[in-house]
Amino acid sequence: MRFVPGKRKYLVSGDTYGIRLLQPITQKIMEQKKPFERMELTDEVKVRSWLSQQKMGCYLYVSAAWPEIERLKNITEEIGFLSEEEVQFIGHGERVIQVFCCRCHGLTELKVTHSETLQDGIEITCCQCALLLSVSDHYSSLRNAYLGYVAKL
């Protein structure tokens, strides 16, 4: 999570725990004396309406449980928050990711806890070809998966 300076207005949204995670960002926004709005993610209709009313130059921070993040990404893209220059997603809790096998191109699901990061050298066996993979932090938006490299030769 990083603060992006120089935006016209900031939008901070999340579930109850996510709003607490975004407190350091909110603090930096207030220190910079920039306008901001905060909304707790409780009702999709209200969130859509709130985001649709925003003007250009806004930067959006969203923090929610990982299962909700994908749904929220779709909503924000539909409304027009399309790139990392406009929105930042911060997930919490258990996360299920896809790992793309470099040999057979199969996808294997992996549960990652909040304390684990992909830099921790996580290894997984491909569910299709049984190759032992080392999960990298290289993400493919085309495959919606992280790349799994050969762990041992």
C-alpha positions in Angstrom: 0.0 0.0 0.0 1.5 3.3 -1.0 0.3 6.9 -1.0 0.1 8.5 -4.4 0.6 12.3 -4.2 -0.6 15.0 -6.5 -4.2 13.9 -7.1 -7.1 16.4 -7.1 -9.2 14.3 -4.7 -8.9 11.0 -2.9 -11.6 8.3 -2.4 -11.2 5.8 0.4 -13.5 2.8 0.6 -13.5 -0.6 2.2 -15.2 -2.9 4.6 -14.9 -2.3 8.3 -11.4 -3.9 8.6 -10.3 -2.4 5.3 -11.1 1.2 6.4 -8.8 0.6 9.4 -6.0 -0.7 7.1 -6.4 2.5 5.1 -5.9 4.7 8.1 -2.3 5.5 7.3 -3.3 6.6 3.8 -6.1 8.7 5.2 -3.7 10.3 7.6 -1.3 11.3 4.8 -4.2 12.7 2.8 -5.2 14.9 5.7 -1.6 16.0 6.3 -1.5 17.1 2.6 -4.8 19.0 3.2 -6.3 17.3 0.1 -10.0 16.8 -0.3 -11.2 13.2 0.3 -14.3 11.1 0.8 -14.6 7.9 2.7 -17.3 5.2 2.2 -17.8 1.9 3.9 -18.6 -0.9 1.4 -22.0 -2.1 2.5 -24.3 -1.7 -0.5 -23.3 -2.2 -4.1 -25.9 0.2 -5.4 -24.6 3.0 -3.1 -21.0 2.3 -4.1 -21.9 2.4 -7.8 -23.8 5.6 -7.4 -21.0 7.2 -5.3 -18.2 6.2 -7.8 -20.3 7.3 -10.8 -20.6 10.8 -9.3 -16.9 11.4 -9.1 -15.0 13.7 -11.4 -11.7 13.2 -13.3 -8.6 13.5 -11.2 -9.8 11.3 -8.3 -7.7 8.5 -6.9 -9.4 5.5 -5.4 -8.2 3.3 -2.5 -10.2 0.1 -1.9 -9.6 -2.4 0.9 -11.7 -5.5 1.4 -11.4 -9.2 1.9 -9.7 -10.9 -1.1 -12.9 -12.7 -2.3 -14.6 -9.2 -2.7 -11.6 -7.5 -4.4 -12.3 -9.2 -7.8 -15.9 -8.1 -7.8 -15.0 -4.6 -6.8 -12.4 -4.5 -9.6 -15.1 -5.2 -12.1 -17.4 -2.5 -10.6 -14.6 0.1 -10.7 -13.6 -0.8 -14.3 -17.2 -0.5 -15.5 -17.5 3.0 -13.9 -14.2 4.1 -15.4 -11.4 3.6 -12.9 -9.3 1.6 -15.3 -5.6 1.7 -14.3 -3.1 1.7 -11.4 -2.9 5.5 -12.0 -6.5 5.8 -10.7 -7.1 3.0 -8.2 -5.3 0.8 -5.7 -6.7 -2.4 -4.2 -5.6 -3.7 -0.9 -6.9 -7.1 0.1 -6.9 -8.8 3.5 -7.5 -12.3 4.8 -7.1 -15.6 3.0 -6.6 -15.3 -0.7 -7.0 -17.9 -3.5 -4.7 -17.3 -6.4 -4.1 -19.2 -9.7 -0.6 -20.4 -10.6 0.2 -20.8 -14.3 2.5 -23.8 -15.0 5.4 -23.0 -17.2 5.5 -26.6 -18.7 1.9 -27.6 -19.4 0.2 -24.1 -19.1 -2.3 -25.6 -16.6 -3.7 -23.5 -13.7 -3.5 -24.7 -10.1 -5.3 -22.9 -7.2 -3.2 -21.9 -4.2 -4.5 -20.5 -0.9 -2.3 -17.8 0.5 -2.8 -16.5 4.0 -2.4 -12.8 4.9 1.0 -13.4 6.5 2.4 -15.1 3.4 3.8 -13.2 0.5 4.8 -14.5 -2.9 8.4 -13.6 -2.1 8.5 -16.3 0.6 9.4 -19.0 -1.9 6.1 -20.8 -1.9 6.2 -24.1 -3.8 3.3 -26.0 -5.3 2.8 -29.1 -7.4 1.0 -28.5 -10.7 -2.4 -30.3 -10.6 -2.1 -31.3 -14.3 1.5 -32.4 -14.9 2.8 -32.8 -11.3 5.8 -30.5 -11.8 7.0 -28.9 -8.6 6.7 -25.1 -9.2 8.1 -22.1 -7.4 5.4 -19.4 -7.4 6.8 -16.0 -8.6 5.4 -12.6 -8.1 5.0 -12.2 -11.8 1.3 -11.7 -12.5 -0.4 -12.2 -15.9 -3.7 -10.2 -16.2 -4.4 -12.2 -19.4 -4.3 -15.5 -17.5 -5.4 -14.0 -14.1 -2.6 -16.0 -12.6 0.9 -15.9 -11.2 3.7 -17.6 -13.1 5.1 -20.9 -11.6 8.7 -21.6 -12.5 10.4 -25.0 -12.2 11.4 -25.4 -8.6 14.0 -28.1 -8.9 15.7 -29.5 -12.0 
